[in-house]
Amino acid sequence: MAKKTLGGMAAIFLEESKVVAAARKVRESGFTKFDAISPYPIHGMEEACGIKRSWIPYVTFIAGVVGLLSALALTYYTSVVDWPINIAGKPFFSLPAFIPIIFELTVLFAALSSVVALFVVTKMPRIDPPVIDKDLTSHKFAIFIPETDTGYSEDRISKLFNELGANEIKKVSEY
Amino acid sequence: MSLTNQSVPLHPMKRDELVLGHKSLKDITDDICAPVERIPSKEWMGLFLTAKTLFIFYILTIAVVVSTGMGLLGVNHPVGWGTMIITFVFWVGIGHAGTLISAILFLFRQKWRTSVARSAEAMTVFAVMTAGIFPLIHTGRPWLDFWLFPYPNQRGPLWVNFRSPLLWDVFAISTYATVSTVFWFIGLIPDLATLKDRAKNKVRYMIYGALSLGWKGTAKNWSHYEMLYLILAGLSTPLVLSVHTIVSFDFAVSGLPGWHTTIFPPYFVAGAIFSGFAMVITLMTLIRIGFPTFKDYITINHMEVMNKIIMMTGLMVGYAYGSEFLIAWYSGNEYERYVFMNRALGPYAWSYWIMIFCNVLAPQVFWSKKLRRSIPVMFVVSIFVNIGMWFERFVITVTSLHRDFLPSNWGQYAWSMYDTAILVGSFGMFFTIFLLYLRVFPAISIAEIKPVMNVGKENEGAH
């Protein structure tokens, strides 16, 4: 079986400002596949890591349109095609009365599809993922450079992490 | 007089601190995880046993009502909608403040929302669960409730009626319940990962590990996560407004005097937010008593802001009450006029004046800064508002139905002890679930509170 997880080097930081600066420096040093791990979203981290804007909104939009059309099709098919029945003299295709249904299904499709998109892009759910440090979900920050990254060399990376003021440098066997 | 203020020294506006005390990131994690990781306190056990007993009583009541029939309740001709619908609207309304705090205030970048958003959103989910049971039982044969949904069947072409407000309600409530639950759970994921990493034993590790879905907190993940959170907030905002609008359509789309008014959607939404914030105040007061460390996170300033919203929405519903009377008079329609005079002076006048007292008069104490920062005062007022908002739905439902066009068709609502049991029991269900939530999930969002921990501390060099 192919190895799914990657080894690499990780630096642990205790301060938010340091990890943002470190991420920027690591990127400027030519690494492209590194990742920054933090217990909460950090303002400015996306820019420091060079992360592009998330594409989830496109999924939301398309799913919303699909939801809208599905609801329109559902109400039209049931009320006009399959079972046209005169209710209080209203037209078979009484669009204003269908708007609540159409609206709700638009929102439902858009919301659930966006969640699925997040799960796909973050590879969740994942059972028992490797953890670099248990405090990374509490009060520590980390930069991880995988061994497949361009110019990966343990000596070079330890030197770089030391210069950046890492509190701890770890060799990670799988992540 | 010139309005230039160049000679006046400028005092920079200082924000109030959102988190009191000088806490480190680790302190915040420890503080918020503590209630989940220790043996429950006596107070919690006491509350839980009370709520659970009430919940069991509720389940038994429902069993009796379902097995015997809806006739046990006071619903009959002409008042065909009673406690079930009143209490359904009441609980759905409670839920609205949670979505307002978690979604609408998020879009408005109101940073104070972070301390209360998690619990308010939990309140939404549980209130909608509590609410959803009522219409399902009210059908009389709850085992056939799947008929509410359009699905292909073998009874020849047969579909639900998409022109009916009651069906809109099915879609609105089920969508609202689904999206709120998902939104709440997405917010929980990073905190569940925190709990997993702190777990001291294997069972905890496995349960929280499974619930956290393998969240790692990398910058790329956070980037997508924040985008999704924004999208869900953006979708929840029109959704929450649509839900109570559609609930109000259950009444407004009919032709009955007292129900058939265009003011209903905004009036219902304002009332929902009003009652929901009152419930948030009730719950937050209890949380502050039960978990004293949370007083640093849910501060008096937070409570004061919510009391201001209660006062404002209270004035909005007061305005709606007045406006209804004006329109009834201005319509020149004698049935419409009669309904409103009957509300204020007829056999159910007591319920109308309880509503006016609790919803319009009681919140006026919040004009005083001292009173809106007093925990005992706000607790009492929030209870009044909850009572008042239940009575508002009682007034709308019962007084409109009991006397319509034909005097020979008039009657009273035959309130029975089962009505009382259903109403009281529903609180048992809500509080049982809410108390369990306080024990198993972090009641304040750990990942969201950390980015705002330094708000208001800029001048102290806290960075």
Contacts between the chains, C-beta under 8 A, distances in Angstrom:
chain1	res1	chain2	res2	distance
A	17	B	463	7.6
A	23	B	219	7.2
A	35	B	218	4.3
A	35	B	219	6.0
A	35	B	220	6.2
A	36	B	218	6.7
A	36	B	219	4.1
A	37	B	216	6.6
A	37	B	217	5.3
A	37	B	218	5.3
A	37	B	219	7.4
A	38	B	217	5.9
A	38	B	219	7.0
A	38	B	222	6.9
A	39	B	25	6.9
A	39	B	29	7.6
A	39	B	190	7.5
A	39	B	194	6.9
A	39	B	217	6.3
A	39	B	446	7.6
A	39	B	447	6.4
A	39	B	450	6.6
A	40	B	190	7.3
A	40	B	222	7.9
A	40	B	446	7.7
A	40	B	447	4.3
A	40	B	448	7.2
A	40	B	450	4.3
A	40	B	451	5.6
A	41	B	222	4.3
A	41	B	223	7.9
A	41	B	225	7.1
A	41	B	226	5.3
A	41	B	447	7.3
A	41	B	451	6.7
A	42	B	219	7.6
A	42	B	222	7.6
A	42	B	451	7.6
A	43	B	451	6.9
A	45	B	219	5.0
A	45	B	222	7.2
A	46	B	219	6.6
A	46	B	223	5.1
A	49	B	219	4.9
A	49	B	220	7.7
A	51	B	219	6.1
A	51	B	220	5.8
A	51	B	223	5.0
A	53	B	223	8.0
A	53	B	227	7.7
A	54	B	223	5.6
A	54	B	224	4.6
A	54	B	226	7.9
A	54	B	227	3.8
A	54	B	228	7.7
A	56	B	224	5.9
A	56	B	227	5.0
A	56	B	228	5.5
A	56	B	231	6.5
A	57	B	227	6.7
A	57	B	231	6.4
A	60	B	231	5.2
A	60	B	235	7.7
A	74	B	150	6.7
A	75	B	162	4.9
A	78	B	150	6.1
A	78	B	159	3.9
A	78	B	160	7.7
A	78	B	162	6.9
A	79	B	159	7.2
A	79	B	162	5.6
A	79	B	163	7.7
A	82	B	157	4.7
A	82	B	159	6.7
A	83	B	157	4.0
A	83	B	158	6.6
A	83	B	159	5.1
A	87	B	161	6.2
A	87	B	163	5.5
A	88	B	163	7.8
A	90	B	163	5.9
A	94	B	163	5.5
A	97	B	162	6.6
A	97	B	163	4.2
A	98	B	162	5.6
A	98	B	163	7.8
A	100	B	168	3.9
A	100	B	171	6.7
A	100	B	172	6.6
A	100	B	242	7.1
A	100	B	246	5.4
A	100	B	249	7.5
A	101	B	162	5.8
A	101	B	167	7.6
A	101	B	168	6.5
A	101	B	171	5.3
A	103	B	238	7.8
A	103	B	242	6.0
A	104	B	168	7.8
A	104	B	171	4.3
A	104	B	172	5.5
A	104	B	175	4.4
A	104	B	239	7.8
A	104	B	242	7.0
A	105	B	171	7.1
A	105	B	175	7.5
A	107	B	175	6.0
A	107	B	179	6.6
A	107	B	235	5.3
A	107	B	238	7.2
A	107	B	239	5.0
A	107	B	242	7.9
A	108	B	175	4.6
A	108	B	178	6.4
A	108	B	179	6.7
A	110	B	231	7.7
A	110	B	235	5.8
A	111	B	178	7.7
A	111	B	179	4.7
A	111	B	182	6.4
A	111	B	183	7.7
A	111	B	231	7.7
A	111	B	232	6.0
A	111	B	235	5.0
A	111	B	236	7.9
A	112	B	178	7.3
A	112	B	179	8.0
A	112	B	182	6.9
A	114	B	228	5.6
A	114	B	231	5.1
A	114	B	232	6.9
A	114	B	235	7.9
A	115	B	182	5.6
A	115	B	186	6.6
A	115	B	228	6.8
A	115	B	232	7.7
A	117	B	228	7.5
A	118	B	186	7.5
A	118	B	224	5.6
A	118	B	225	6.6
A	118	B	228	4.6
A	119	B	213	7.6
A	121	B	224	5.2
A	122	B	215	7.7
A	122	B	216	7.8
A	122	B	220	7.9
A	122	B	221	4.7
A	122	B	224	6.1
A	122	B	225	7.4
A	123	B	214	7.6
A	124	B	213	4.4
A	124	B	214	5.5
A	124	B	215	6.8
A	125	B	210	8.0
A	125	B	213	3.8
A	125	B	214	5.6
A	126	B	213	6.8
A	126	B	214	2.9
A	127	B	209	7.7
A	127	B	210	7.7
A	127	B	214	6.4
A	128	B	209	6.2
A	128	B	214	7.3
A	129	B	214	4.5
A	129	B	216	5.8
A	131	B	197	6.7
A	134	B	197	4.3
A	134	B	198	7.4
A	135	B	26	7.8
A	135	B	197	7.4
A	136	B	197	7.5
A	136	B	217	6.4
A	137	B	190	7.0
A	137	B	193	4.9
A	137	B	194	4.1
A	137	B	196	7.7
A	137	B	197	4.7
A	137	B	217	6.1
A	138	B	25	6.8
A	138	B	26	6.1
A	138	B	29	4.2
A	138	B	194	5.9
A	138	B	197	6.9
A	138	B	198	7.1
A	139	B	24	6.7
A	139	B	25	3.6
A	139	B	26	4.1
A	139	B	29	6.3
A	144	B	218	7.8
